[in-house]
Every structure is written in structure tokens, then in C-alpha cells.
Amino acid sequence: QVFSNLKDKNINLIYLSSSITPLERLARIKDINSIKHKVVISTQIVEAGVDIDLDIVYRDMAPLDSILQSAGRCNRNMTKQTGTIKIIDLIDEKTNRKYAGYIYDDVLLNQTRSMMLRDKVVTERELNELVDSYFSSLIDKKRQDKEIIDSLDQLRFDQLADFKLIDNKLESISCFIELNERSSQLWKKYQQLRQEKDLFKRKSDFNKFKGEFLLYVLSLNLKSIKRKLPGNEGIIYINKI
């Protein structure tokens, strides 16, 4: 219903994420910067220096440094007197767990939440003090980490029940997406290059079109791929349907 209302009001809805090929992302970023009336829905990808300018930003809870990165997309070009970023703590209704907890460290989140509750409205002038306070808390966290190491050294395992040495990481794989005729040409060129036995020449030749080739490459969660896809040398290939 919300999206239908946007369309009725001639407001463009634009989506950004790492599940979109770099080529398409660049096109959408260009649209964002050229279209006046738009709503942008994005994942964390906007934190990585994406050059877009929005009047107001709604951001799910995150560590303070990530929030500030997102805030950098608000009134970026100083077209208005002020820009506004609003922080929301979204909850997964199925598990009653906050979505931010699926991604970020609880210590960083809790520290950020406590600051947001203390200063419900933070102006740009107050950011330096807020950032100093935040990173001072991280120094305290490092001291706590040292206590964990000391506990290991002294074999005090009773104090380590909730400690994980290594977080589980999702295994990913590179995937080349055939979108157009040019991508078909690039994949064919890549396949032919694999026949080159001289590794130095193969790398040198690949570097000549690597930048354009990577515009069609995504990094996908391996577990999300339900069937075996044709591929080789650590990269799989999805052709046009």
C-alpha cells in the first residue's frame, strides 16, 4: 500500500544493495542524483562512500560509526540548511529479536543505544563529544577483552561461558551475471583467457578488462545457492533467461 501511494504521487522508489551488480548500482546512483522526488531503500552499502544526497535518512540501529557513515548521505551537498537522520530500532516479529543484533556486536549496539537515550536529539555541533565518548567506551571494552585473555591464561573457564573466540562467517562465492550483450562478450573473453598457460600473461591480459568484468560480478552467500551452477576457478556463471 505504501509503495502504491508513492507511485500515485509520482515518487520514484529506488533500491540499493550488494545483491545488485555494480553496473546496475552505478545506474541507480545516477538516477538518485538526477531525480528530484525519490525514496531510496538501501542496505549497509551506502556506508561505503556512495555519493548520494538525501533530505532525510531513516536508519536502523547500528554502532555509532556506521550511523555516522549513513548520516553522510544526508544533505551531503548542503542544498538545505539542515539535514535530519532518525534512528529506529527495528524488531523481527518472528523472533522478537532486534534486527541489528543479527549483524553487529551487542556491546557496540548497547553503548550506542545508551548514548541515543541520553541525548535524544544530537546536533552536528555535539557530534565530536559524542564520538569521543563512544570510542572511550571501546577502550574500556578492550580492557574487558584483556580480562578474557587473562582468564584463558589462568584456566578460569567458569568466566568464559558466553565467550566466542571466532564468530561464524558466511561462506561466499563470486558469481558472474550475464545481463547484456557486452557481458556475454566479456565472459567469452574470460573463458578464452583461461586457456592461456602462461600465468603471468593470463593475469596481465585479464587486468586489461578486469574493471569492466567486475561490473557484472556479485559475491553471493554459498548456502543461498540451491542448485549447482556451472562455473570454474572459484566463479560461477548465471546466463540470461
N, C-alpha and C positions, 0 to 999 in steps of 0.2 A: 504494500500500500504506500509506504514512504517513497519507494523508488518511482511508483506511478505518479505520485504528486510532483516529484522533481521533473519528470518528463513533461507533465502538463504545464509546468511553469517555465519550460524551455531551459532547464538547468541540466548541464551535462554531468553524467556520472562517470568517473574515471578511476580505474583500479590499477594499483602498482604492487608488484611483489616479485620475489626471486623466481617464482614459477612461470614468469613470462620471459620470453627470450630477450636478451639485451637489445636486439634490433627493435622489437615492439615497444620495449620500455622507453627507448630514446624517442620514438614517435609519440608516445603518450605524454612524456615530459614536455615535448614541444607543444602538444595540444594544451597542456595545463598552463603553460606560459603565454599562450596566444588567445585562449578562450576566456571571456570575461566572467560568465556565470557558470560555475562548476562546483561539484563536490568531489573530493578526492578521497578514496579509501585505500589505505596503504598498510603494509606490514613494516617491520623494522628497517626495510631497505632505505627509507627516507633518511635514516640516521647516517648513511654513508656518503654524505656530501652531495645529495641530489639537489640540483639547482632549481627549486620551485619556490614560488612565493604565494602564500595563502593568508587571507584576512584573519582567520581564527583556526586554531588547532585543538581538536579533542584527542587526548592521548590516554590510553590505558596505563595503569600504574606500571612503573619501571624504576630502576635505580636512577638517582638524580642525574648522573652524567648522560644517560640515554634520553631522559626527559629534555635536558638542555639541547641535545642534538636535534630532537624533533622541534623544539621551540625555534631553532634556527631557520625553519621553513616558514615561520610566521612573520609577516610584514618584513620579509627579507630585503626588499628593495626600498623600504621606507616610503611607500606610497601613501601610508596613513600616519596619523600622529602616533598611534599606539597599535600594538597587536596583542591578541589575547590567546593564551593556551590554558585549557581546562583539563584537569587530571581526573580520570574516572577509574574506580576500582571494579572492573567487570568480574562477574561471578559465573562459573559454569553451573547451570541449574541442575545438571545431571549428577554432579558430584559434590555440589555446594563448595567447590574449591575456587579460589580466585585464579583467573587465567594467568596472571603474571607469575604465579608460583610454578607454572609448568615450564617457564623459560629462565627465570632469574633466581639468583641466590636469595634465600629468605632473610639473611642478615642485612643485605643491601636494601631489600624492599622494606623491611621493618624500620630501618633507620630513615629511609626516605619518607615513609608514611608518618613517622613521628614528627618530622620537620614540617610536613604539609599540614598536619593537625595543629601544630604550634603556630604556624604562620599561614592562615587560610588564604590570604592574598599576599603574594610576593611581587613586588615591583622590580624592574630591572636594576634599579639602584641598590636593592637589597641582595642581589644575587651573589656578589662577591663574598659577603659574610656567610650566606647560606652554603656556598660551595666550600669555604674554609671549614665550616663546622662539619660538613659531610665527610670530607677527606680526613679530618681529625678523627672522626669515628672509625674510619677504616684503619687508621694506625692502631687504634685500640683493638680492632679485630685481629690485626697481625699479632698483637701480644697474646691474644687468646689462642691463635694458631700455634704460637711457640709453646704454650702450656700443653697443647695436644701432643706436640713432638716430645716434650719432656715426659709426658705420661707414657708414651711408647718406649722411651729410653729406660724408664723405671719399671716397665711392665705393669703399670696400673691400668689394666684393661677394663676395670669397672667404670672408668671415666670416659670410655670410648664407644659406648653403646650406640650413639647416634652419629658417629663419625664415619664418613665415606672417604677413602683415600683418593679414589678415582670415580668421577661421575660417568654414567653410561653415555656414550656418544652414538648418535645415529650414523650408520654407515651409508655413505652416499656414492653415487656413480655419475660420471659425466654422460650426457645424452645430447646427441646432435639432432635438431628438429628441422626437417625439410619443410620450409614454408613457401618457397617460391622457386622460380627457375634458377636464380642465382645461387641459392643454397644447394640445389641439385648439382650445379656445376662445381661448387666448392667441395662437395662430398666426393664426387667423381675424381677430382684432382687429388684429394686426400688419399683415396683408395689407390690411385696410381702411384703416389709418392711412397706408399708402403712397400712397393716392390723394389725400391732403391736399397741396395745392400750397404752402401756407404753411409753409416750413421751420421757422420758429420755433414755430408751433403744433404741427407734427408732433413736434418734439423735446420740447416741453412735455408733450404728451399721452402720448408714449412713456415719459417719466420716471415717469408715474403707475403704470405696471405693469412697468417695466424690471426691478426687483429680482426679481419673480416669474418674468418671462420668462427671465431668465438662469439660473434654476434648471434649465432644460432645454437649455442651450447648452453644447456641447463645442468645444474647439479641437483640430482634427484635422490630422494630417500630410497635406498635399495629395497627396503621392506614394502614400500608402496607400489612397487612394480609387480603386478600379479602374475605376469607370464614372462617367459624368457624372450627377450628381444634380440634380434640379430645385431652383432657388434664385434668389436675386436680391440685389442690393446687398451682395455680399460674404458672404452667409449662405446655406447650403444647408439643405434640409429633408428629414428622414427620417421617414416616416409609420409608423404601427403596422402590423405584418404580420398 
